[in-house]
Amino acid sequence: MNRLRIFNKAGDPPATQNKHWYSVQASGEAEARSIEVYIYGEIGTWGITAAQFVRDLAALDDGVSPVVVAFNSIGGDLFDGLAIHNALSRLGERCTGRVDALAASAASVAVCGAHKVVIASNAMLMIHNPWTYAAGDAEDLRKVATALDQAMEAIIAAYKAKAPDIDEVELRRLVDAETWLTANEAVALGLADEVGDGVTVKACLGQGGALQRYQHAPQALLAQLNEPTEPEPTPEPAKPTPEQPPVVDSAKLAVLITQSCNAAGISNLIESLISSTQLADEATVNAALTNAKAVRDLCVAARLPECTQEFVAAGLDAAAVRGRLFDKLVRGGGFEIDNSLPINDDPVSPIQAKQPDPPSIWAARQSVQGGRPQTPKGAKA
């Protein structure tokens, strides 16, 4: 069965001020209460889904408090973006969308659902066509083209809902050209209402590799993102005295791995974790357990739980696992609509299929006549 899902492929999402790339929080009491939502990462399967967003918001929303949804996202699943757009629209005048650094692709669709959109003076809004890869016969490809056309109309409708006076011909031209809008340009088009205070784009967006997939990402933005940052000073660990060397209780660490894996439902990873950590210390073990759970969640989300043990044993982190799973999904058949371009730094599979060698095949066939090997000229039978 063909699948229809739009998603962006990216590395690890950057952290927000509270160290979480997605959070929903309420502050204040009674009449002064407000709700803030941070979407600092991908939208959809690899990040925050519309279902989770709506569920978390409903848990805090009292129906009267103002809601601010802050975006710093390269985009993601178009239909999750549309669902978030509609969820914000239903909040009415008490909802403000805030673009802190970048609202690209599906994120630009989502933020336009807010009654008021405030974009930081040095932030950007990016709009472009949906994109896909596909395989199949001519009829299959015609269906994919139809699905892309329908997705395009949904995108245009979302932008026009925010900016009803925008010239539709010009809007379609901008979308088709993959246009990066500055804060002032977004306000001029009606896709934003107000220019707010600027923030440090580099600090918000983190690594710039995720933007390389786009065809027309501004070079000034990429250059700013790629500038080296000064590492924060790390305190030197306390050195043990010669008289009291640190003692590692391997048995205790093995029990920790076993109990944690059993509690998390990943008992099949116990042996791999013991082997990969070498039971070095508690910090190493805890980090490996956290990574194993993240890898398991990614594999389950991709409906490939059987890959978990392989990835954990190989010592892959979450970013590498996303790349491996993406490759497996691509090779798994069907089609998926993707409104982004692939990243070039995904790990290459160590197993390569052997390609046929037409000259060798032809030579082998020529050497056989009537089922008997042909004797070369000048040779004795």
N, C-alpha and C positions, 0 to 999 in steps of 0.2 A: 504494500500500500504506500502510495506517495505521501510524504510529509510536507507540510508547508510551515516553515519556521524561519524567521529572519533573526540573525544574531550577528554580533560583532565578535571577533576573535582578538583577545588581548592578553597582556601579561597581568601580573598582580595589580589590583586596584590600589591607588594611593590612600593614605590614611587621612582622616579629618582631624580636627582639633582634639576630639575625645578619643583618638586612636582607633576609631571604627569607621569604615568607609560607608556604612549604612546604619542609621540610627533614627529612632523616633522618640522624642522626649517632650514632656510638658513641664512648664515652669510657672511659678506664680500661684496665687490663690484667688478663688472666687472671680471677681470681675477683671482682675489683672492677669488672669491665666492665659497662656499662649502655648501653641504646639509647634514644634520645629521638627522638620524631617530633613535628613541629609542623604542624598543619593550621590555618592562620590564613587562611582564605578559603573560597571556594565548593567544593562537592563535585560532581564530574561534569564535563561537557563543557567548561565555562568555567573550571574550576579543576583540582583533583586528582582523577583518576579512580581507581576501585578497583583497576583493573589496574596502574596506575603505583604506587599505594600498596603493593600486595602484592609487586610486583616489587622495589621499592626496599628494602622491609623484609627480604625474603628474602636480598638481597645482603649484609646485615649480620648477620642473625640466626644465632646459633650454636646455638640450641635450648635454652640454659640461662640466658642473661643476662636480667635484668629489662628490661621494655619499658615506657616511659612515653609515652603519646600525648596531647599537649596540644591542646585544641580552642579555637578562637575563630572560629566560623563561623556565618553566617546560614542555612546549609543548602545544598540543591542537589538533585541527582538522587537520588530515593528509592532506586532499586535499587543505585546505587553506595554509598549510605549503608548499605543492608542488607548488601552484600558486605563493606564495611569492618567492620560489626558482627560478621559471622560470622568474619572474619579475626582480629579481636581475641579473640573467644570461643575460637578454636582455640589461642590462646597459653596459655590456662589461668590459673593463679594468679599467674604472673609478669607479667601485664599489668595496668597501672593506667591508667585514663582520667582525664585532668585537664581540667576546664573552667576556663580562665583568665579568660574574660570572658563568652562567650555560646556556647551550643550550642543552636541553633534548628533546628526542622524536621528535615531529614534528618540534621543533625549530632547532634541529640539521640538519634536512632535509632542512629547509629554508635557514640557513646560508651557507650551501654548494653551494648555487647558486651564491654566490659572486665570483668575479674573484680572489680576495685575501682574505684569512681568517686569522685574527690575534686573537689569544687567549691569555688572560691574564695568567701570569705564575701560578696563583693559581686558575684558572677557570677550568671547566670540560665540556666535551661533552659526552652525554649519548645516546646510540643507542640501540634499542630493537624491538621486534616483535610487530605488531599490535595486539590488544586484543579486544574481543567482548563478549557480552552476547546475547542470542537469545532464541526465543520460537517458537514453531511450529512443524509441522510433519517432517518426515524424509527428504522429498524433500526440505522443507524450510531450514533445517539445512545443507543440501548439498550445497544449494545456498550460505549460509553464509560462509561455508568453502571455496568455490570458490572465494568469494569476498575477504576473508582474504588472500588467496594465491596471488590474483592479487594486493592487497595493498602491500604485501611483495615485489613483483617484482618492484613496483614503488619506494619503499624505497631503494632497492638495486641499481636501476638505478640512483637515485639522488646522492647516495654516490659515485658511480663509475664515474659519470660525473665530480665530483671534483677530484677524485683520480683514474684515468684510469689504473694506473699500480698496483693497489691493488689486492692482491690475492683474487679472489671471494669466494673460499671455506672458507678461513680464515675470510673474511668479514661476510659471512653468519653465521659462528660459533659465532662470536662476537655479532652479532645482536640477535641471538637466545638466547644467555646467558645473555642478558641485561648488556652490558658492559659500565662501567664508565671510560672514558678516561681522563687522565691528559693532560695538555698542551703539554708536550713532546711526549706523546704517540699519540696524535692526529696529531702532525706534522710528526711523524715517519710513520704513516699510510698514510699520504697525505691528510687527511681530514682538515688540517689546514696548513698554510704556514709559520707562524711566531709566536714566543712566545713574547708577549708584557709585559708591566709592570703590576705587580700584583695590585689588588684592594682588599678592605676589603670585603670578600665574605659574611660575616655575615650581613654587612650593606646593601649589594645589595639584598640578598635573603629574608631578613626579617624572618618571622616565618617559622620554619622548618617542620611544620605539613604537608605541601603540598608534601614533599618528602617522607613521610612515606608510601605512596601508592606503591612505587616501592619495588621490592623484594631485590635488592642488593645495595641500596643507601649506600655509604661509611659511616661507623660509625663515622669517624673523622669529616666528613662534618656535619652530624646530630648533633654531640656533640657540634660543633662550633656554629651551628645555635641555639641550645637550651640554650646556656649560657645566663644568665640574663643580661640585659643591664641596665645601670644606667639611670634612667629617667631624662630628661632635666628639669632643674629647671623652675617652672612656677611662674610668678610674682603673688604676692598676689593681689586679686581684691581690688579696693578701697572701703573702708568701708564708708557707708553713715553716715553722722552725725545724731545724735538723733533729731536735730532740723529740718532736711530735709530728711526724710525717702524716699526711692525710691517709686515712684508711677507707678503702672502698669495700662495702659489704655486697659482694656479687650476688649472694643468695637473696638478700633483701631486694635488690634491683630486679632480679628474675621474678620474684613474687609480685613486685609492682607491675611488671609488664604483663604477667599472666592475669592478675586480677583486673587490671585496666582493660585488657583486650576482651576478657569474658564479659565485663560490664557493658562494653561498647558493642558487643556482638561481632567482634573481629578476632575470635580465638584462632582462626586459621593463619593469623599473622604473627603469632607468638614466636615461633621459631625464627622467622625472618628478622624480627625486631631484635631478638637476642643476638643473632649473628651480626647484624649491621651495626648495632651500638657497641658490641663487645663489652657491654655492661661497664662502660667507662666511668660514668658518674650519674648522679640523679638528674642533673640538668640535661645531659645528652639523652637519657632515656625519656624524659618528659617531652623534649622537643621531638623525638622520633615518634612518640605516641600521638602527639598533636598532629604531626604531618600525616601519619597513617590514617587517622580519622578523616582528615581533609581529603586525602586521596580516595578513601572509601566512598565518601559523600559524592565526589565528582564522578566516580565510576557508576554509582547507583543512579545519579541524575542522568547519565548518558546511556542507561540501561545496559551497561557492560560491567556488572559487578565482578565477573570472573577475571577481569584484568587487574583487580586490586592487588593480589599477592605478587604478581609479576612486577608491577610498578614499585611497590614497597621494597621488594627484594633488590630492585635495581637502584634504590636510593633516590628516586625522582621526587622533586618537590611539586607543589600544586601547579605552578606555571608550566613545568615540563609535561605534567600529566594532561593538562588542558590541550596542549599541542598534540600529544599522542592520541587522545580520545577524538579530537577533531579529525585527525587523519583517518582513524578507524571508521568514524561516521561517514566521512566522504566516500571511502571505499565500500561502505555497506550498502550502497544502492539508494534508490529514491532520489528526490531532489529537495533542496532546501534553499529558500531565498535568503540571500545575504546582502545587506546594504553596505558592505565594506570590501576592501581588498585584503588578501591574505598577507600575513607577516612573513618575512623571509628568514627569520631566525628560529623557526620551529625545528626540533630535533629530527634528524633523518632516520628512518627505520633501518636497523642494522641488517635486516633480511631483505635482499633485493631479488625479485623474480628473474630467472634466467631468460634472457631474450633469445629468440630463434636466430640462427645463423644461416640465411638463405644460401650463400656460396657453399657451405659445408653440406647442406641437404642436397643441393644439385649435384655436387661431386659424388656423393654416395649413391645417388640414383643412377648416374652415368656409369658407375663402376659395376653395375649389375645388369646382365643381359640374360633374359630367360631364367632368372633365379641363380645363375652361376657368375662368379666373379670374372670380370674381363681381364685377360692377360695383357699386361702392358706391352707395347711394341718393343722388340729387341730382347724380351725376357723369355726364359725357358719355363715351360709349364712343368 
